[in-house]
Amino acid sequence: MKMTEDLKKAYENMKRGVITADGFLGDDERLLVDIIESDEEKIRALNINLQDDLKKIRYLFEKGKEAFEEPVTIDNKWLIKVDEARGHLPCPFEDGIFRKVNLRIKNLNNNEELLITELSLHLIEKHHFFQGKGSAFRVEPEKLKKVLEE
């Protein structure tokens, strides 16, 4: 994979102060293409079925929204809470605008926890971008696996 013009534009949008104060890259100094390729390799190495996991996260988002910002236990496996802030954020790849909605998931069997936003879910699903190392909203593939395992 190479740094196309679209990836270069998205990378610029991800820098601190462009869309968000902290940006999407954290302290990761790698090229966007290298961040994406590295996480794709981790997904394969961990034998994660990304489509199944993303479907599960969407299910948890919906269940959490039904609970009106109250913690709720889902399927006797996860304790979740959805929080919504005012406003919207554009995708740095310029293919959508997303409400500021956070989902906190705690696996009740192993106490592993994950925070994911609607924008983060989109970034993973459409662009295989889990965010840069050190980003406040980075989704580590290992953490994703531990939180969603049943």
Solvent accessible surface area in square Angstrom, and as a share of the most:
residue,aa,sasa,rsa
1,M,140,0.62
2,K,148,0.63
3,M,31,0.14
4,T,61,0.35
5,E,129,0.58
6,D,112,0.58
7,L,21,0.10
8,K,92,0.39
9,K,108,0.46
10,A,1,0.00
11,Y,38,0.14
12,E,88,0.40
13,N,17,0.09
14,M,0,0.00
15,K,80,0.34
16,R,153,0.56
17,G,60,0.57
18,V,84,0.48
19,I,39,0.20
20,T,36,0.21
21,A,87,0.67
22,D,94,0.49
23,G,12,0.12
24,F,9,0.04
25,L,16,0.08
26,G,9,0.09
27,D,105,0.54
28,D,15,0.08
29,E,163,0.73
30,R,77,0.28
31,L,91,0.45
32,L,0,0.00
33,V,8,0.05
34,D,60,0.31
35,I,0,0.00
36,I,4,0.02
37,E,55,0.25
38,S,30,0.19
39,D,1,0.00
40,E,39,0.18
41,E,102,0.46
42,K,49,0.21
43,I,17,0.09
44,R,162,0.59
45,A,90,0.69
46,L,50,0.25
47,N,133,0.68
48,I,21,0.10
49,N,86,0.44
50,L,19,0.09
51,Q,110,0.49
52,D,75,0.39
53,D,18,0.09
54,L,3,0.01
55,K,145,0.61
56,K,45,0.19
57,I,0,0.00
58,R,109,0.40
59,Y,83,0.32
60,L,0,0.00
61,F,5,0.02
62,E,98,0.44
63,K,68,0.29
64,G,0,0.00
65,K,63,0.27
66,E,112,0.50
67,A,22,0.17
68,F,169,0.71
69,E,83,0.37
70,E,107,0.48
71,P,78,0.49
72,V,45,0.26
73,T,69,0.40
74,I,13,0.07
75,D,73,0.38
76,N,134,0.69
77,K,58,0.25
78,W,5,0.02
79,L,65,0.32
80,I,1,0.01
81,K,62,0.26
82,V,5,0.03
83,D,34,0.18
84,E,81,0.36
85,A,58,0.45
86,R,228,0.83
87,G,37,0.36
88,H,108,0.48
89,L,41,0.20
90,P,59,0.37
91,C,1,0.00
92,P,0,0.00
93,F,36,0.15
94,E,106,0.48
95,D,71,0.37
96,G,29,0.28
97,I,125,0.63
98,F,41,0.17
99,R,96,0.35
100,K,74,0.31
101,V,1,0.00
102,N,35,0.18
103,L,0,0.00
104,R,115,0.42
105,I,2,0.01
106,K,60,0.25
107,N,0,0.00
108,L,73,0.37
109,N,108,0.55
110,N,54,0.28
111,N,99,0.51
112,E,45,0.20
113,E,101,0.45
114,L,12,0.06
115,L,48,0.24
116,I,0,0.00
117,T,18,0.11
118,E,32,0.14
119,L,8,0.04
120,S,2,0.01
121,L,3,0.02
122,H,16,0.07
123,L,0,0.00
124,I,1,0.01
125,E,45,0.20
126,K,126,0.54
127,H,40,0.18
128,H,62,0.28
129,F,0,0.00
130,F,2,0.01
131,Q,7,0.03
132,G,0,0.00
133,K,75,0.32
134,G,62,0.60
135,S,14,0.09
136,A,85,0.66
137,F,78,0.32
138,R,25,0.09
139,V,1,0.00
140,E,56,0.25
141,P,0,0.00
142,E,66,0.30
143,K,70,0.30
144,L,1,0.00
145,K,76,0.32
146,K,96,0.41
147,V,0,0.00
148,L,4,0.02
149,E,83,0.37
150,E,121,0.54
